[in-house]
Amino acid sequence: MNNPILETIKSRRSIRKYTAEQIKEEELQTILEAGMWAPSAGNSQGWHFTVVQQREVLDWLNRSAKEAAKKFEIEYIQKMANNEKLNVFYNAPTVVVVSGDASDTEAVEANCAAATQNMLLAAEALGLGACWVNFIRHPCNFFAEEDRTEFLQKLGIPQGYKPYSSIVLGYKKYDASVAPERKPNLVNYIR
């Protein structure tokens, strides 16, 4: 079946190399709008998007995420966090932090994931590169209360919200590679 939405879904790849050029405001607003139109449990729309484009803040965000990730239990995450050369946001010119209402203990992660996926697909439809980055979660999970509060305030995240994901956005330095084959036997039918 030839369908533009399905083709966008199939062609989307995580891009990790970007040009230094900032994305256009119209592109950014289109991507944010796609996030706002994501489904949410009970139509709560309990998300908040923080757009970071200032290089000093992006660098600080990278350092903060890596410092917190060093305390993560998974060894390969710690190894990445200790890699001085790694920028967890791949030096993209734009990062969108997706935060959610932490009091919604049942559906906040699913709601933020739906908004994140919508924005990733919108970026692909516009020809932009994007990548879902979860390093943004670590400062809220591993920083002391005072440091966590300062982190959230510096990003302008509303009280009672916390980051669940982030999306890096920019113009692709290269075209995406061919997708690997899909795993077999992922569907069963009860008819």
C-alpha positions in Angstrom: 0.0 0.0 0.0 1.4 3.4 -1.1 0.6 5.9 1.6 2.6 9.0 2.5 2.2 8.6 6.2 3.3 5.0 6.1 6.2 5.9 3.9 7.3 8.6 6.4 7.1 6.0 9.3 9.2 3.6 7.3 11.8 6.1 6.2 12.4 7.8 9.6 15.8 7.1 11.1 17.7 8.3 14.1 20.1 10.9 12.9 23.2 11.6 14.9 25.2 14.1 12.6 23.9 17.6 11.9 25.0 20.7 10.2 25.5 23.8 12.4 22.6 25.6 10.6 19.6 26.3 12.9 16.3 25.0 11.7 13.7 27.4 10.5 11.1 28.8 12.9 8.3 27.5 10.7 9.7 24.0 10.8 10.1 24.2 14.6 6.5 25.4 15.1 5.2 22.6 12.8 7.0 20.0 14.8 5.8 21.4 18.1 2.2 21.4 16.8 2.5 17.8 15.8 3.5 17.0 19.4 0.5 18.9 20.8 -1.8 16.9 18.6 -0.6 13.6 20.0 -3.1 11.3 21.8 -3.1 11.4 25.6 -5.0 9.4 28.2 -8.3 11.1 29.0 -7.2 13.9 26.7 -5.1 15.2 29.6 -2.4 16.8 27.3 -0.2 16.8 30.4 3.0 17.6 28.5 5.2 20.6 28.3 7.9 21.3 25.6 11.0 23.3 26.3 12.9 24.4 23.2 16.6 24.9 23.7 18.6 26.5 20.9 21.2 28.6 22.8 24.6 26.9 22.5 25.7 27.6 26.1 22.5 26.1 27.5 22.9 23.1 25.1 26.4 22.5 26.3 25.3 22.8 30.0 22.5 20.4 29.3 24.9 17.9 27.8 27.3 18.2 30.8 24.4 17.9 33.3 22.8 14.8 31.6 26.2 13.1 31.4 27.1 13.8 35.0 23.8 12.3 36.2 24.1 9.3 33.8 27.4 8.4 35.4 25.3 7.2 38.4 23.0 5.0 36.2 23.1 1.3 36.9 23.6 0.1 33.3 27.3 -0.1 32.4 27.1 1.0 28.8 25.2 4.2 29.9 27.9 4.9 32.4 30.6 4.3 29.7 28.8 6.8 27.4 28.5 9.3 30.2 32.3 9.0 30.9 33.2 9.6 27.2 34.4 13.2 27.1 34.1 13.4 23.4 30.4 12.3 23.3 27.8 15.0 23.1 24.6 13.2 24.1 22.6 15.6 21.9 24.9 15.0 18.9 25.7 18.8 18.7 22.3 19.3 17.1 21.3 23.0 17.0 17.9 22.4 18.6 16.8 20.2 21.5 13.2 19.8 22.5 12.7 18.6 26.1 9.4 16.7 26.6 8.3 17.0 30.2 5.2 15.6 31.7 2.9 16.1 34.7 4.6 13.9 37.3 1.4 13.6 39.3 -0.1 11.6 36.5 1.5 8.3 37.6 -0.5 6.1 35.3 -0.1 7.6 31.8 2.5 10.4 31.8 5.2 8.4 30.1 2.9 7.0 27.4 1.5 10.5 26.8 5.0 12.0 26.5 6.1 9.1 24.3 3.2 9.7 21.9 4.1 13.4 21.7 7.7 12.6 21.1 6.9 10.1 18.3 4.6 12.6 16.6 7.4 15.2 16.6 9.9 12.7 15.2 7.6 11.8 12.4 6.9 15.5 11.7 10.6 16.2 11.5 11.0 13.4 9.0 8.1 14.6 6.9 9.8 18.0 6.7 13.1 16.5 5.7 14.9 17.2 9.0 17.0 14.9 11.0 15.9 14.0 14.5 16.8 11.5 17.3 15.0 10.5 20.5 17.4 11.0 23.4 16.6 9.7 26.9 19.7 11.1 28.7 17.5 14.1 29.7 15.8 11.9 32.3 19.0 11.3 34.3 19.3 14.6 36.1 15.9 14.3 37.6 16.6 10.7 38.7 20.1 11.1 40.1 20.6 14.7 41.2 20.0 15.7 44.8 16.8 17.7 45.4 18.5 21.1 45.3 20.3 20.4 42.1 17.2 18.8 40.5 15.2 21.9 41.3 17.9 24.2 39.8 18.0 22.0 36.7 14.2 22.2 36.2 14.1 26.0 36.9 16.9 26.7 34.5 15.0 24.9 31.7 11.7 26.7 32.7 9.9 23.4 33.3 6.7 24.0 35.2 6.5 22.9 38.9 5.3 19.3 39.2 6.6 18.4 35.7 9.8 16.4 34.9 11.6 15.5 31.7 10.7 12.1 30.1 12.5 12.5 26.8 14.1 14.9 24.4 14.4 15.2 20.7 17.4 16.6 18.9 16.6 18.4 15.6 18.7 19.7 12.8 19.6 19.5 9.1 21.1 16.1 8.3 24.8 15.9 7.4 24.1 12.7 5.5 21.1 10.7 4.2 19.9 8.0 6.5 21.0 4.5 5.9 18.8 1.6 4.8 16.6 0.2 7.5 17.4 -3.3 8.8 14.9 -5.9 8.1 12.0 -6.1 10.6 12.2 -9.0 13.0 9.9 -12.0 12.2 7.1 -13.4 14.3 6.2 -10.2 16.1 2.5 -10.6 15.4 0.0 -13.3 16.3 -3.7 -13.3 15.4 -6.6 -14.5 17.4 -9.6 -14.4 15.0 
